[in-house]
Amino acid sequence: MHVRAGDTATHALVVIGEAVRHLPHLFSALRKLGDTGLGGDRVPFRIDRMFTEDGNSVFEFPRESRFESARTIDITVTPGPSRWDRFDLLLVTPTRITSDGRLARRPTVFDIAAALARRVFLLSCFHCGGPAEPHWDEFLDAARGLRCIDTELQWIDAERFSTRQQQRIPIGGVVGKMTCQGDLGRLEPLLRAGEYVHVGKNAAFGLGKICLAKGGPHG
């Protein structure tokens, strides 16, 4: 990616559980990263504004001495009431799901739900004071009962530059859309959580972003 002086960009940062208390430290680290520069070319940047999902400003340049507290969002991830529906599951950024020990180039909805249930449980347990025992059987049962009506998936090759290893690392994955029908009601809370926490390998880099769109097209 090539950038010019004066270019602007907006980036999203998901901070989960106890990490919210450390947001000022994360902000300080990002500012120091801006001084150091991004990538192999060490491109410097400045943070002009930091704001929450609802538009509430946490920081605005040049008011550098003020850092407001961020509003948080509580997400309850328990199976919802049974409701049959047709929906689209969008894989927005390259999604890297492991199945049978290897990256799946055509993951199923069950593969995605299983990986997401595992990720949500671990985040809840270690960062949000959640239960130490997973309770995802009902989510997985709902995922098994889904019928995939149409699949439009493609593999996208991508890479990142590792400053530690001083080389480019492949992070390709699947993007596209899956149109499904089944008991969305029970599964929806898990998929909605996935819209925030992403799913699969390298989620911390922004990979595995999913989006649920209810009422997919009828054939």
Backbone hydrogen bonds in HBPLUS format (Angstrom, degrees):
<---DONOR---> <-ACCEPTOR-->    atom                        ^
c    i                          cat <-CA-CA->   ^        H-A-AA   ^      H-
h    n   atom  resd res      DA  || num        DHA   H-A  angle D-A-AA Bond
n    s   type  num  typ     dist DA aas  dist angle  dist       angle   num
A0007-ASP N   A0004-ARG O   3.01 MM   3  5.63 163.6  2.04 141.8 142.0     1
A0019-ALA N   A0016-ILE O   3.16 MM   3  5.61 147.6  2.27 138.1 133.8     2
A0020-VAL N   A0017-GLY O   3.09 MM   3  6.03 170.7  2.10 127.3 129.9     3
A0018-GLU N   A0127-HIS O   3.01 MM 109  5.74 153.4  2.08 152.7 158.5     4
A0021-ARG N   A0018-GLU O   3.19 MM   3  5.94 148.3  2.29 118.0 123.5     5
A0022-HIS N   A0019-ALA O   2.89 MM   3  5.25 145.2  2.01 108.1 118.9     6
A0023-LEU N   A0020-VAL O   3.13 MM   3  5.28 162.1  2.16 114.8 114.5     7
A0025-HIS N   A0022-HIS O   2.97 MM   3  5.30 123.0  2.30 106.6 121.3     8
A0026-LEU N   A0022-HIS O   2.99 MM   4  6.37 153.2  2.07 153.3 162.0     9
A0027-PHE N   A0023-LEU O   2.86 MM   4  6.11 157.1  1.92 155.4 161.8    10
A0028-SER N   A0024-PRO O   2.97 MM   4  6.20 154.0  2.04 140.7 147.5    11
A0029-ALA N   A0025-HIS O   2.94 MM   4  6.21 153.8  2.01 145.8 152.6    12
A0030-LEU N   A0026-LEU O   2.93 MM   4  6.22 152.3  2.00 147.5 155.0    13
A0031-ARG N   A0027-PHE O   2.99 MM   4  6.29 152.2  2.07 148.8 156.2    14
A0032-LYS N   A0028-SER O   3.06 MM   4  6.35 153.9  2.13 145.5 152.2    15
A0033-LEU N   A0029-ALA O   2.86 MM   4  6.13 147.5  1.97 142.8 152.7    16
A0034-GLY N   A0030-LEU O   2.90 MM   4  6.19 145.2  2.02 141.9 151.2    17
A0035-ASP N   A0031-ARG O   3.16 MM   4  6.56 141.7  2.32 139.0 148.4    18
A0035-ASP N   A0032-LYS O   3.12 MM   3  5.06 122.1  2.47  91.5 105.8    19
A0036-THR N   A0032-LYS O   2.96 MM   4  6.31 151.7  2.05 145.4 153.5    20
A0037-GLY N   A0033-LEU O   2.69 MM   4  5.83 165.6  1.71 158.5 162.3    21
A0045-PHE N   A0034-GLY O   3.13 MM  11  4.55 152.8  2.21 113.1 121.2    22
A0038-LEU N   A0043-VAL O   2.77 MM   5  4.81 152.7  1.84 119.8 121.9    23
A0043-VAL N   A0038-LEU O   2.93 MM   5  4.81 155.2  1.99 134.6 130.8    24
A0042-ARG N   A0039-GLY O   3.07 MM   3  5.27 159.5  2.12 107.1 113.6    25
A0061-PHE N   A0048-ASP O   2.71 MM  13  4.82 168.6  1.72 146.6 145.4    26
A0050-MET N   A0059-PHE O   2.82 MM   9  4.98 158.3  1.87 140.5 142.1    27
A0058-VAL N   A0050-MET O   2.69 MM   8  5.39 168.3  1.70 150.4 153.0    28
A0059-PHE N   A0050-MET O   3.08 MM   9  4.98 156.0  2.14 140.4 139.8    29
A0052-THR N   A0056-ASN O   2.90 MM   4  5.29 158.4  1.95 143.5 147.1    30
A0055-GLY N   A0052-THR O   2.88 MM   3  5.30 161.7  1.92 119.9 122.8    31
A0068-GLU N   A0058-VAL O   2.84 MM  10  4.63 153.3  1.91 146.7 145.8    32
A0063-ARG N   A0060-GLU O   2.89 MM   3  5.81 130.1  2.14 134.2 143.0    33
A0064-GLU N   A0062-PRO O   2.67 MM   2  5.32 137.6  1.85 109.3  95.3    34
A0066-ARG N   A0063-ARG O   3.27 MM   3  5.98 169.8  2.29 120.8 123.9    35
A0184-LEU N   A0083-ARG O   2.98 MM 101  5.84 110.6  2.48 149.0 155.5    36
A0185-GLY N   A0083-ARG O   2.98 MM 102  4.32 166.2  2.00 133.6 135.4    37
A0085-ASP N   A0182-GLY O   2.95 MM  97  5.79 153.5  2.02 156.6 160.1    38
A0182-GLY N   A0085-ASP O   3.11 MM  97  5.79 158.2  2.16 153.3 158.5    39
A0215-GLY N   A0086-ARG O   2.71 MM 129  5.16 132.7  1.93 160.6 155.0    40
A0216-GLY N   A0086-ARG O   3.23 MM 130  5.49 145.7  2.36  95.1 103.3    41
A0087-PHE N   A0180-CYS O   2.91 MM  93  5.51 160.0  1.95 150.9 156.7    42
A0180-CYS N   A0087-PHE O   2.83 MM  93  5.51 164.6  1.85 166.8 170.5    43
A0088-ASP N   A0213-ALA O   2.72 MM 125  5.03 172.5  1.73 157.5 159.5    44
A0213-ALA N   A0088-ASP O   2.89 MM 125  5.03 172.9  1.89 159.1 159.4    45
A0089-LEU N   A0178-MET O   2.80 MM  89  5.13 160.8  1.84 147.8 154.3    46
A0178-MET N   A0089-LEU O   2.95 MM  89  5.13 148.1  2.05 135.9 146.2    47
A0090-LEU N   A0211-CYS O   2.84 MM 121  5.00 176.3  1.84 160.2 159.0    48
A0211-CYS N   A0090-LEU O   2.94 MM 121  5.00 143.3  2.08 138.4 145.4    49
A0091-LEU N   A0176-GLY O   2.82 MM  85  5.19 168.1  1.83 148.5 152.7    50
A0176-GLY N   A0091-LEU O   3.13 MM  85  5.19 156.5  2.19 135.3 135.7    51
A0092-VAL N   A0209-LYS O   2.79 MM 117  5.38 138.8  1.96 151.1 162.4    52
A0208-GLY N   A0094-PRO O   2.99 MM 114  5.78 147.9  2.10 119.8 128.1    53
A0095-THR N   A0174-VAL O   2.91 MM  79  4.88 149.1  2.01 119.5 129.2    54
A0174-VAL N   A0095-THR O   3.02 MM  79  4.88 168.7  2.03 127.0 124.4    55
A0201-LYS N   A0096-ARG O   2.85 MM 105  5.25 160.9  1.89 152.5 150.4    56
A0104-ALA N   A0097-ILE O   2.77 MM   7  5.70 169.2  1.78 178.0 176.8    57
A0099-SER N   A0102-ARG O   2.81 MM   3  5.50 165.6  1.83 161.3 157.3    58
A0102-ARG N   A0099-SER O   3.22 MM   3  5.50 163.5  2.25 109.7 114.7    59
A0112-ILE N   A0108-THR O   3.11 MM   4  6.48 158.2  2.16 149.7 154.5    60
A0113-ALA N   A0109-VAL O   2.84 MM   4  6.08 164.8  1.87 154.2 158.6    61
A0114-ALA N   A0110-PHE O   2.84 MM   4  5.94 163.2  1.86 155.9 160.0    62
A0115-ALA N   A0111-ASP O   3.08 MM   4  6.24 163.3  2.11 145.7 150.2    63
A0116-LEU N   A0112-ILE O   2.88 MM   4  6.01 156.0  1.93 148.6 156.1    64
A0117-ALA N   A0113-ALA O   2.82 MM   4  5.93 159.9  1.86 149.6 154.9    65
A0118-ARG N   A0114-ALA O   3.12 MM   4  6.27 158.4  2.17 144.2 149.7    66
A0119-ARG N   A0115-ALA O   3.04 MM   4  6.25 156.3  2.10 142.6 149.2    67
A0120-VAL N   A0116-LEU O   2.86 MM   4  6.04 170.0  1.87 158.2 160.5    68
A0121-PHE N   A0117-ALA O   3.02 MM   4  6.08 160.6  2.06 144.6 150.1    69
A0122-LEU N   A0118-ARG O   3.08 MM   4  6.27 163.9  2.11 148.2 152.2    70
A0123-LEU N   A0119-ARG O   2.96 MM   4  6.18 164.1  1.99 154.2 158.7    71
A0124-SER N   A0120-VAL O   2.88 MM   4  5.98 160.9  1.92 148.6 154.5    72
A0125-CYS N   A0121-PHE O   2.85 MM   4  5.96 161.8  1.88 152.3 157.4    73
A0126-PHE N   A0122-LEU O   3.01 MM   4  5.99 171.7  2.01 150.4 152.9    74
A0127-HIS N   A0123-LEU O   2.95 MM   4  5.46 145.2  2.07 138.8 146.8    75
A0128-CYS N   A0124-SER O   3.13 MM   4  4.72 141.6  2.29 115.3 122.6    76
A0130-GLY N   A0124-SER O   2.76 MM   6  4.81 160.3  1.79 137.6 132.2    77
A0139-PHE N   A0136-TRP O   3.08 MM   3  5.21 118.0  2.48 100.4 115.6    78
A0140-LEU N   A0136-TRP O   3.00 MM   4  6.31 163.7  2.03 160.0 164.4    79
A0141-ASP N   A0137-ASP O   2.83 MM   4  6.06 153.0  1.90 150.3 158.2    80
A0142-ALA N   A0138-GLU O   3.06 MM   4  6.22 157.0  2.12 141.9 147.5    81
A0143-ALA N   A0139-PHE O   2.97 MM   4  6.28 152.6  2.04 146.2 154.3    82
A0144-ARG N   A0140-LEU O   2.89 MM   4  6.13 152.0  1.97 147.5 154.5    83
A0145-GLY N   A0141-ASP O   3.20 MM   4  6.44 140.8  2.36 139.8 149.4    84
A0145-GLY N   A0142-ALA O   3.19 MM   3  5.21 127.5  2.48  94.0 107.3    85
A0146-LEU N   A0143-ALA O   3.26 MM   3  5.39 164.3  2.28 105.7 110.4    86
A0147-ARG N   A0181-GLN O   2.77 MM  34  5.20 166.3  1.79 155.7 160.6    87
A0181-GLN N   A0147-ARG O   2.84 MM  34  5.20 141.6  1.99 139.6 152.2    88
A0149-ILE N   A0179-THR O   2.71 MM  30  5.51 142.7  1.85 146.2 158.6    89
A0150-ASP N   A0179-THR O   3.27 MM  29  5.05 160.3  2.32 133.3 136.1    90
A0179-THR N   A0150-ASP O   2.81 MM  29  5.05 168.6  1.83 154.1 157.6    91
A0152-GLU N   A0177-LYS O   2.81 MM  25  5.15 173.5  1.81 168.2 167.3    92
A0177-LYS N   A0152-GLU O   2.84 MM  25  5.15 153.2  1.91 134.1 140.6    93
A0154-GLN N   A0175-VAL O   2.93 MM  21  5.64 155.3  1.99 161.8 167.6    94
A0175-VAL N   A0154-GLN O   2.94 MM  21  5.64 161.5  1.97 161.2 165.7    95
A0156-ILE N   A0173-GLY O   2.74 MM  17  5.48 175.0  1.74 167.2 166.3    96
A0173-GLY N   A0156-ILE O   3.00 MM  17  5.48 144.1  2.13 147.3 153.3    97
A0171-ILE N   A0158-ALA O   2.80 MM  13  5.25 167.7  1.82 125.7 130.0    98
A0160-ARG N   A0169-ILE O   2.86 MM   9  5.24 152.1  1.94 142.7 150.5    99
A0169-ILE N   A0160-ARG O   2.62 MM   9  5.24 162.7  1.64 160.4 166.0   100
A0162-SER N   A0167-GLN O   2.85 MM   5  5.50 174.6  1.85 155.8 155.3   101
A0166-GLN N   A0162-SER O   2.60 MM   4  5.37 122.8  1.92 136.8 153.5   102
A0167-GLN N   A0162-SER O   3.32 MM   5  5.50 140.3  2.49 134.1 143.4   103
A0184-LEU N   A0182-GLY O   2.87 MM   2  5.73 125.2  2.17 112.9  96.5   104
A0187-LEU N   A0184-LEU O   3.02 MM   3  5.11 116.3  2.44  98.9 115.3   105
A0188-GLU N   A0184-LEU O   2.70 MM   4  5.51 144.1  1.82 166.0 170.8   106
A0190-LEU N   A0187-LEU O   3.07 MM   3  5.65 126.3  2.37 116.6 129.0   107
A0191-LEU N   A0187-LEU O   3.22 MM   4  6.53 161.2  2.26 152.8 158.5   108
A0192-ARG N   A0188-GLU O   2.82 MM   4  5.96 160.2  1.85 164.2 169.6   109
A0193-ALA N   A0189-PRO O   3.08 MM   4  6.22 152.1  2.16 137.9 145.0   110
A0194-GLY N   A0190-LEU O   3.01 MM   4  6.30 146.2  2.13 141.0 150.9   111
A0195-GLU N   A0191-LEU O   3.17 MM   4  6.55 127.2  2.46 137.5 150.1   112
A0195-GLU N   A0192-ARG O   3.13 MM   3  5.22 138.6  2.31  96.8 108.1   113
A0196-TYR N   A0193-ALA O   2.98 MM   3  5.53 147.9  2.08 111.7 120.7   114
A0197-VAL N   A0193-ALA O   3.05 MM   4  6.39 167.3  2.07 154.3 157.4   115
A0198-HIS N   A0194-GLY O   2.89 MM   4  4.89 144.6  2.02 130.8 134.8   116
A0199-VAL N   A0208-GLY O   2.97 MM   9  4.73 138.7  2.14 112.3 124.8   117
A0205-PHE N   A0202-ASN O   3.01 MM   3  5.49 157.0  2.06 111.8 119.1   118
A0206-GLY N   A0203-ALA O   2.93 MM   3  5.23 162.0  1.97 115.4 118.5   119
